[in-house]
């Protein structure tokens, strides 16, 4: 897990010979302070040093030892600054206690006082000798100066992100770190060294104090408006918490495996009903006998594994390695990701984005601002690109590690020991303003037989265009679990895939599905029904995106319902928000009707053999009316609403979309709407505000001209004041894609 190498220079806690005691009591107090330090009782040591400083507030030795103790052992290292500054200003000899500059430089760096940090580091370098140790320290201090220069640059060009401490429901006065999120974003697991953990306290060499064992905690979470709300954390199962150190380092995309760190190796626990099973060590292919493996990341398709290890043959410290699942089910030997990713310093905590195209990790190398920083590398043309620092304020001059991002790329959690925390290490959440990651999550369930009972199955997904297997998935095999039979596929949109479904007692089932092209994170629901006679299959696919960013195109896609399994789905909390709409459609159907819209691309162009297509039963207009209450209070971006340049004149293609809205309003007579018009920030503020109001009025006037009561429509122009994307990139260049998103017409539906 988190490891540091702190250099204890020249034994800072020894009495300097230059010191002349004014009275015997000071000598006794100093001996007591140093004795408490030796025992690791820093709270008592601080009391003795404070008494000494009351007697001799300018004594350079007392100030130096107090400052060094606070720096090496405290959670608020900046507290050491005034003591170290006094030690510098009142020292007896210019060349005494050179370590003071080393500690002072680090304190300044953590506090964001980078120029002062560089000055202190240079003063420390001037006192180093040309010995092997001195040259090594000079190299290390040069790196710290380099990181200060990085920090000066990054802090002046902050990325658009909001950082929030996860709060007292999650963080304690001790160390809390390594948070991982379940794929359905309902649960967070993390590691803590808080009071009440299993096992005995022990002296920790890294932190130079007594610490509790590591235990794993969990907390229910909910997500809204891009932010996480955390319930009170509680200790996780005793199956994954022992009297030894136990730390969580990852979770599989299907939420069925929890990956753990224990005894310098990688372990895992399989979901067993509502609990976790006993810990099992991963094979020696991933673990070494003499090395240390500290972190793991697994691709959404569970066919790539990334681990962190300090095994021999690396580039220095801990490196990131990769293994690929082979066709015969074996894993390839671990391959070092090479010098593009790995440095002579430590790399840690890899995390792969849902689309498999971005590798996040922490490193003390590259363009770090100090300590560990979080970096991102893109997979392009068969290789990883040079990592980029994801920027300030996500990164700081403290350690920033264990970054995990949600499927959209807008929200994440990470760990940092920055000074505004509740303890040494805290868990933070981050809300980022950036473009969506185009990825589609397909959640579903495999049902078997006439009773449509959930069943465990293996699902192999192949891209039909390339013939490449993109993932090996499983539906939950645990009959005691409420998730029995469920699975999650993570796919790139705009592609056609073949699903090979294999379950015991049934013939293998092949089905092609087409995932529509999207430009942002998207969710869909799928059901696979294996027939009793091993020949009939059922595959329904419909959209369950909760944002309704484009409700009209959603309705025109594969929204389907089957009355025979509607009751089953109603009991499923995961999909309850979406099933309410489908049940309303059910009630309109005749009892003997079986509505199916096959999710495969070929089947979309032919009559459905297993039932009546939904489009045969309802027009898209009628479906819009049925969904009105589900869309209530949602803010929807209307697509393809275009105007003449700098004018409020509707272009003809815009009327096609507004005609759909007209039909919706006509079939939902109680519904009211509000148009909200927005611009980018080009041009005069007042002009943009007037232009947006005129455009909002224009779309309202069009619907009124077709017969919709004006009292049902409100029109508001916001100008450039409510952007949903940055108009300018962090480097100061223009962002055309962001501007395009900001130039929009929204509609809010109310009942």
N, C-alpha and C positions, 0 to 999 in steps of 0.2 A: 504494500500500500504506500502511503506517503512516506518518503524517506528523504532525509537531508544530510548533507555533509557540512557541518559547521566546523570551521577551523578555530581551535582554541589556541590563541597565539601567546607564546611566551609566558604562560601561567599568570594570568592577570590578577589572580587573587593572592599574591604574595606581598609581604610588607617590604616596601622599598627602604634601602639603607639610609636614604637621605632624610627619612622622617625622624624628627626629634619630638618626643611626646612632651606636651605641656604638663601633664600630670598622669599618674599611674592609672587612673580610672579610664582614660582614653585607651590605653594599651589593653586593659581588660575587656572593654567594649569591643575593640577591634578583634581581639582573639575570639570573643563570643560570636561575633558576626561571621568570621571566617569558619568557625566550627559549625555554625548552623548551615552555612553554604556547603560544607563537606557532607553534611547529613541530608542535604536536599530540602531542608526546611527554609525555603526562601522567604516566606512570610515573616518568620522570626528574624531572619538575617536582615530584612528591610527595616524592622523595628530598631535593631541595634545600630544600623548605619544612620538612621534618622537621628538617633540620640547623639551619635558622633558629630553629625553635621549641625546639630543644635549648639554643640560646644565649639566647633570649628567649621563654620559654613563655607570657608574658602579653601579648606585643606584639599590639595589636589589629589592626594591618595584616596581619601574618603570618597570624594566625588567620583574619581575614576572607578573605584571598586563598586560603588553604588550603581553608576551608570552601566558598567559592564554586566553586572548581575541582572539589571532590568532588561538589558538588550538580549542577553543569552537565555533568559528564563521567562520573561514576561510576555503577555499577549499584546501589550501596548508598548511597542518598542520606542515610540517617539517620546515616551516618558523619560527615556534615558538621556535625551538631548541636553537639557539644562545642566545635568551633572557632568556629562562629558565635556561640555563647553567650559565649565568652570575648571575642570581638570586641565584643559588646554590653556586657559588664560592664566592660571595661577601655578603652573608647574614650576618646579625648582630649576630644572635643566631643560634646554630646548630639545635635547635628544632623549629625554626620559619618557617612558610609557608610550612608545610609538604605536602600540596597539590601539591607543585611544583614537587615532585618526581612522583606523580600520573600522572600528565600531561606529564612530561618529558618521563616517561616510555612508554606512548602511542605514543608519537611522535617518539621515537626511534623505536618502534615496526613497525609503519607504514613505516618508512624509511628503514626497513630491518636491523637495528642495534640491533640484538636480545640479544646479551650478555649484552650490555649497558642497554637495556630495562629491563632485568631481575634484574640487579643491582639496577636500579632506583625503581623498584617495591618492592624489598626487603627493601630498605631504607624507602619507604613509610610504609610498614608493621611494621617496627620497631617503628613507631610513633603512631600506632593505639592502642587504649585502649580496654580493655576487656569488653566493653559494647555491647549491642545488635547490635547497629549500627556498632561498630568497628569489631565485629566478622563477620557481614555480608560483610563488606568491605574486610576483610581479605580473606574470601572465594572467593569473586569476583576477587581480585588481584591474588590469587593462580591460578584461572582459566586463567588469562592473562599470567602468567608465563608458565603455561602448553601449551598454544597456541603458545608462543614463541619457546618452545622446539619442537613443531610440525613443526613450520615454518623452523627451522634450518634443520630438517630432509628432509622436502619436497623440500626446495630450493637447496639441494645438489643432488637431483635425479629428475631433471626436466623432465616432459613428453615432447614428441615430438609434439609441438603445436606452431603455429604462431598466436600471438595476434595483432590485428590491430584496432585502434580507427576508428569508423565509419565515422569520419570527420565532417567538418562544414556543409555538406548537411543534416546531421542528428542532431548533437549535438550543443548545444547552451552554452553560459556562465552560464546558470542556470542548473536546474536538468532535465535530460532526462533519462528515464528508462522504463523497462517493455516491451521490443520489442517482438512482435509475428510475425511469418512469415506465409503467406498463403501457402497452400499445394502445389500449382503450382509454388511457389517461384518467384512470380512476384510482390508481394506487402508486405510491412512491416508496421505494426501499432505500435505506441509507445506512451508513456505519457510524457508530458513536462510541466515545470512550467516557460516557457520563457515569455519574454515581449510580449504583444499583446494578451494574453489569455483573455477569457471572465471572467467577475467578477472583484471584487476589490482585491487589495493586502491586506494581513492581516499578523499580526505577528505570526510566527510559533514557538511554544514552543520547538519543536524538534531541529530546526536549529538556534533558538535564533536570528531570523532576519525576516524582512518583505519579504514575498514571494508571487508570483502570484498563482492563482488557478491552479489546474491540468486541462489540456485539452489534447485531443487525436489528434495525428498527423499521417499522412500516407505518404509513399514514395514508388514510383515504384522502383523495384530492378531487377537486372539481375545477373545470376550466371554463372561463367566461371572459369575453372581450380580450382574449390573448393573455390573460393573467390566471395564475393558479391560486386557489384557496385551499389551505392545508388544514385538515383536522388534526387533533392532538395525536402525536406519534406514540406508538406502543411497541414493546419488544416483540419481535417476530418469533416464529415457532421455535421450540426447543430442539427440533430436528436440525435446524441450521444455526442455532446458538449453543455453544458448548462452553466448558470452563477454559478453553484456549482462546486465542485470538480468532475471531470470525468476522470477515468483511465481505460485503456484497460488491461486485464489480460489473455486473451486467445481467440482462434478462433477454431471453429470446423473444422474437417478434410475436410468436403465438402465445406468449406468457406462460409457457409450460416448463421452462427451465430457468432456474436462477443460478447465475455463475458467482462463485465465491473465491476468496483468497484465504488460504490457511496453510500454515507451516511452510511458507515460501513457495507454495505450489497453487495451481489452479484446480478448483473443485466445482461440482455442480450439484443441484438438488432438483429432482423431478416433481412436478405438481402431483399431489395425491389427494384427490377430492378437494376439500377446501383448505387443505394443509400442504406443507412441503414435506417431501420424503427425506430420508437420511442422506447426509452428504456423501458424495462419491468423488474420488480423485480422477481427474482426466488422465489419459494415457501418457506414458513416458515420451510419446511423440511430441507432446506439448510441454511436459515438465522435465526438468533436468534434476539430477541427483545433487549436484553441487551448486547449481545456479539458483537464481530467484526469478520466478514468474509472477508478476504483480497485477497485470490487467489483461482484459480480453474484450474483444468486440466481435460480433458475429453478424454477417450480412442478413438482410431480411429473408432471402431465399435459403439461408442456412447452408450455403455452399462455399463460403469464404470465412475464415477465422483469422483474426489479427490478435497477436499476443505481444506483451512486453516482457523482455527477458534481459538479464545481464550475462547470459551465457558467453562462452568464449567465441571469438571470431567476429565480434561486433565492432562498431566504430568508436566505442567508448561509452562507459556508463551503461545505461539501459537503452535498448533499441527496440523497434517495432518489427515484428516478423509476420509473415502471411503463410497460410496453408489453404489449399483448394481441394474440395471434395471431388474425388475421381468417379468415373462411370461405374467402377466396381464397388463403390461404397467406401473405399479407403481414402485416407487423407494424404495429400502430398507432403513431402518433407518441408519443414519450415524454411522459408526463404527470407533473408533480410531485405527490407524494402530499399536499402541502398542509401548512398550519401545525399540523395535529394531530400529524403525525409529524415534520416538519422544523422546525428552530429556527434562530436566528441563529448558532448554533454548528455544529460539524461533526457529521454523521451518517455512520456507516460500517457495513460488513459485514452486510448484510441476510441473513436465512435464513428460509425459509418451512417451516413444519411440514408433515408428511406429509398431514395432513387439509386443508391449505390454509387453515386458519382462524386461524393465529397467525403473525404476522410478528415475528421477533426481529431486533434491530439494536442497534448501539452508538451512543451519543450523548454529547457533552459538555454538552448542554443538559438540559432536563426536570429531573428530581430526581436528578441525578448526585451521587455521593458525592465526586467529584473526578476529573478527566480523563474518559476514556471509561467509561461504565457500560453494561451490557446491559439492554435494555428489551424488553417484549413488548406487542404490540397485537393485539386480536382483530377479526376481520372479522364485523361484525354489521349486518344490514339494509342491505347494500350499501355499507358504509363502514368505515373503520378506527377503532377506539375510541382514546381517550386512552391513550398508552403507560404501562405500569407498570414501575417498577424491579423486576427479578426478585430483588433483595434481597442482603443480606450473609449468608454469606461468599462467595457467587459474585462479587459486586461488591465492590470495595475502593476506597480512595482513590487507587490507581494506575490505569493504563489497563487496561481489561478489554474485549476485542474478539474478533471472529471466533468467535462462539458457534454451535455446531452441536449439534443434539439428535437422538437416535435416534427411531425411529418410536413408541416407547412413551411418550416424554416423561420417562423416568426417568434417562437417561444422556446425557451430552454431553461435548464438549471445547470449550475456549476458550483464548485467549491473554491473558497478563497480565504486566506488568513489576513485580509486587509483589516485595517484598524478600526473600522466602524462596526465590527461584528460583536456577537454576544459572548464569544469564546475564542480559542486559538484559531480553529478552523470553523467556518460557518457555511451553510448552504444558501445560495442566492438563486433567485429566478431572474430571467432577463426577457424583456419584450423588445423585439427588434423590428425596425421598420425597413423591410427589404422586399424584394420580389419573391413571389411564391415559388416553391419548388414544385415543378409539374410531376406529380406522382399520384397514382390511384391505389387506394386500399380497397381490396375486395374482401369483405367479411362474409362468411357464409356458414352453412351447416350441411353435413352429409346425413341424409335420412335413408333408411332401408326398409324394404318390405311394405306390405299393405298397411301396416300400423304406422308407418313413417317414423320409426324409432331411430334416435341418433346412433351413429356407429363410427368407430375409429377407422380411418382410411389413410393411405399414403397418396399424396398428390404431387405429380411431377409436372412442372410447367415448362413448356418449350416455346420459344419464339418461332413461329412458323415461317417467317421470312428468312431467318438466318440459320435455323435448325439448331440453335444453341439452347441448351437447358439453362433457364434463368433462375430456377429455384426448386428445392425439394421441400415440400411442406407435409404436414400431418394434421388431420383433424383429431381433436382430443379423444383419447382412447379410454379415459377414466370414467367408468359408468357411474361412479359416486359423485362426479363433479357436475355442477350446474352448467358447465361449459362442454359437456359431453357432445362430441360430434362437430363442434365448431372449429373453424379454421380462419386464417387470415393470410391473404396473398397480397404482396406488394409489387405492383407492376407499373411499367412506364406507359403513359397514355399514347393513343394513336397507333397501337400495334395489335396484331392478331396473334393469339396464343393457342396452343393445344394443351388441354388438361388431360392427363392420364390418371384416372382414379382407380386405386386398387384396394379392395377390402376383402377380408376373409369370407368365403362363402359366396362370392359374387364374381362374375367375369370382369376383367379389366374394362373400364369404360373410357373411351376417348371422346372429347368434345372440343371443338374450336370455339373460342370466344373472341369478340372484338371489343377492345377497350377504347372508347371514343377519345379523340384528341382533346386535351384540356391544357390550359396555361397556368393552372394553379393546382393546389392540393385538392383531391377529389375522393369521395367515398362511394362505394357501391355495395349492394347486398346480393348474394348469390345463394341459390339452394340447389343441391344435387340430390336426386332421388334415385336410388338403386332399386329396381323392381325385383319382386320375388322370383320371377321367372328368368332372372339374369339377363333380360333383354330389353326391358322398357326402362328408359331413363327420363328424368325430369330435370330441367335446368332453367331456372328463372333468374332474371337479372333486373334489378331496378335501382334507381339512384336513391341514396339516403343522405345526401349532403345536407348538413344542418344549416348552412348559411343561406341557401336559396339565392345565391348571387345572381342567378339567371333562371328564375323559376319557369319561364316560358319554354326555354330550350329543354329544361328538365322534363317537363310534361311531354314534350314531343319525343323524348328518348324512351327507354324501355321501362316505363312504370307499369308494373304488372301485379296481379294478385291471383291467388288460388284459394277459393273458399275452403278447400279441404284441409289446408294447413294454417289458415288464418287464426283459428283458436289456439293452435300450438304457439304461434308467434306472439299472440297477445300475452302469453305467460312469460315471455322473454323480456326482461327489463332492458337489455341492451338495445332492443329495437322498438321499445314501446312508443317512443315519440313519433316514430314513422308509421307504425301499424295503425294508429288511430285513423289516419287518412285512408288507409287501405280498407279498413273495416267499413267505412262509410260507403266506399264503392261496392263492397260485398253486398251491402243491404239492397242495393239497386238491382243486383243480379238475380236471375231466377235460380231456384234451388239446385236445378240440375245442370246449370251452366258451369263450365270449367274454363276459366280464363287463363291463358298462358301466353307469354311473350318470350319466346326462346332467346336467350342471350347471345346465341351464336350469330355471326355475320351472315352466313348463307341462309339461315332460317328466317332472317328478317325480310328476305325477298320472296318467300313462298308462304302458302297457307300453312297454319300451324296444325300439325297432325294430331297433337295431343289435346286440342281444344280450340276455342275461339279467340282470336287475337283481340287485345283490348281495344284497338282502333276499330274493330268491327262492332264493338258494343257502345262505345262513346266517341264523340268527336273530341279533339283537343280542347275545344271551347268548353264543353260540358265538364271535362276533367278539371279545368281551371276553376270553375265554380265550386266543384266538390272540395277543392283544396283551399278555398278562401280562408277558412278559419285557421288552417295550419300556417298560413302565411301572415297572419295578423301580427302587427308590430315589427315585422321584419323589414329591414331597409334593403331594397333590391336595386342593383345597378342595371339600368335598361341598356341592352346591347343595341348597337347600330343606330343610335340617335345622333344624326349629323346635321350641322348647320353650315350655311355659307360663312366664309371667313369673316370674323369680327362682326357678324350680324346674327339676328335671331330668326332668320328665314329657314324653315325646315326643308331639308332636301327630301326628294321623293322616297328613297329607301327607308327613311325614318318612319314614314307613314305606314309601312308594312308592319313594323313592330308595334306602333301605336294602335293599329287596327286590332291586334291581338288583345291589347289592354282594353280597348273599347268593348270587345266581346266579353271579356272577363267582367267588366263593370256592368254590362247589360245582364249577364247571367247571375250576378251577385248584387241585387238592388240595394242591399243594406250596407254594402261596403263603401267606405270613403278612402280617398288617397291623398297623399301630399307629394307633389313634385319638388325635388331639391336639385337645383342646378349649380354646378361648380366649374371653375376655370383653373388653369395653372397660374403661375405667378409672373408670366410675361406681360409687360405693359403696365399701365397705371392702375393702382388699386381701386380707385373710384370707378374707373371705366369698367374694370372686370366685374365689380359688384353690380353695376347697372346692366351690363351685358348678361350676366347670369340670371338676373331677375326677368329680363326680357325673354330669355330662352325658356325659363320656367313658365312664364305666361303663355308662350307660343304653344308648348305641348298641351297646356290646359285648354287653350282656345280651340285646338284641333279636336279634342274629345267633346267639348261643348258643342262645336259645330256639327258633330255627328249625333247629338241628341242626349248626351250625358248632362245631368243637372249640374250647373256650375257650383251649387252649394255642396256638392260631394267632393269637390276638388280644391285643394289649397296649393298655392305656388309660391316658393321661396327661393331667392337667389342668395348664395353664400359667397360668390366671388372666389377668391383664391385662399380663403381663410380656413378651409377644412380639407387639406390635402390628405390623401391616403397613401401616397408614395413620395419619396424625396424628388424635388425638381432638380436638385444639384447633387452630384456624387460626392463622396467624402474627399476626393482629390481636387474638388472645385470645378470639375468639368460638367457639362450639361448632361442631363439624364432624360433623353427623349421618351424612353419607355415609361418613366415615372410621370412625365408631363401628360402623356397619353392617358394614363390611368386617372389623373386628376381632372382631366376634361371629361366630365361625366354628367349624366342625368340619373338621379336616384328617385325611387318611388317608395313611400312608406304606406302600407295598407293597414287600415283600422276598420273595426267592425262597429 
